[in-house]
Amino acid sequence: MQPSRILPSGRTARGRRSPAVIAMSVVVALATVMAAVLTWAVPASAAAPLVSQPSGRCLDAAGNSSTQGTALQIWDCGGQAGQSY
């Protein structure tokens, strides 16, 4: 009777990786690529209005100002610079 061998994790008796380990590696690689693609999809410089779904109105900077502490208000969307964030 031969002694039983202890196989390294994820290996079959022939020394190959098991199909489950290969499948998991592929899933992890695809998830990593998808996360990178989705993260880079929208450039940081793309300014767009913040629109409320129920009312259809936009978040607007009072007086079209961009200084810190400017009051915000809800206003009809008009495409002004004060409505782009």
C-alpha positions in Angstrom: 0.0 0.0 0.0 1.4 3.4 -1.0 1.2 6.4 1.3 -1.3 9.1 0.2 0.0 12.3 -1.2 -1.1 15.6 0.1 -1.8 17.8 -3.0 -1.2 21.6 -3.0 -4.3 23.7 -2.9 -6.1 23.9 -6.2 -4.2 21.0 -7.9 -5.5 17.7 -9.2 -3.7 14.4 -8.9 -1.9 15.0 -12.2 -0.5 18.3 -11.0 -2.9 20.5 -13.0 -5.0 23.2 -11.6 -8.6 22.2 -11.0 -11.3 23.7 -13.3 -12.9 25.5 -10.3 -9.6 27.3 -9.6 -9.3 28.3 -13.2 -12.9 29.5 -13.4 -12.4 31.6 -10.2 -9.2 33.1 -11.6 -11.1 34.2 -14.8 -13.9 35.7 -12.8 -11.5 37.7 -10.6 -9.6 38.9 -13.6 -12.8 40.0 -15.4 -14.1 41.7 -12.3 -10.9 43.7 -12.0 -11.0 44.8 -15.6 -14.7 45.8 -15.4 -14.1 47.8 -12.2 -11.3 49.7 -14.0 -13.4 50.3 -17.1 -16.4 51.6 -15.1 -14.2 53.8 -12.9 -12.7 55.5 -16.0 -15.9 55.8 -18.0 -16.7 59.4 -16.9 -14.0 62.0 -17.0 -13.7 64.2 -13.9 -14.1 67.3 -16.0 -17.6 66.4 -17.3 -19.9 68.9 -15.5 -23.6 68.1 -15.6 -26.7 69.4 -13.7 -28.1 67.6 -10.7 -31.7 67.0 -11.5 -34.4 65.9 -9.1 -36.3 62.9 -10.4 -39.7 63.8 -8.9 -39.7 67.5 -9.8 -37.4 67.7 -12.8 -35.8 70.8 -11.2 -32.0 71.4 -10.9 -29.7 72.2 -8.0 -28.5 75.8 -8.6 -25.8 78.0 -7.1 -27.3 81.3 -6.0 -26.1 84.2 -8.1 -24.2 81.8 -10.5 -21.3 81.9 -8.0 -18.6 79.2 -7.6 -17.0 80.4 -4.3 -17.0 78.3 -1.2 -20.1 78.8 1.0 -22.4 79.8 -1.9 -26.0 79.1 -1.0 -27.7 76.4 -3.1 -31.3 76.5 -4.3 -33.8 74.4 -6.3 -34.5 76.1 -9.6 -35.9 75.3 -13.1 -33.3 73.8 -15.3 -31.9 76.2 -17.8 -28.4 75.1 -18.6 -26.7 77.9 -16.8 -23.1 77.5 -15.4 -24.5 77.7 -11.8 -26.4 74.4 -12.5 -23.3 72.3 -13.5 -21.4 70.3 -11.0 
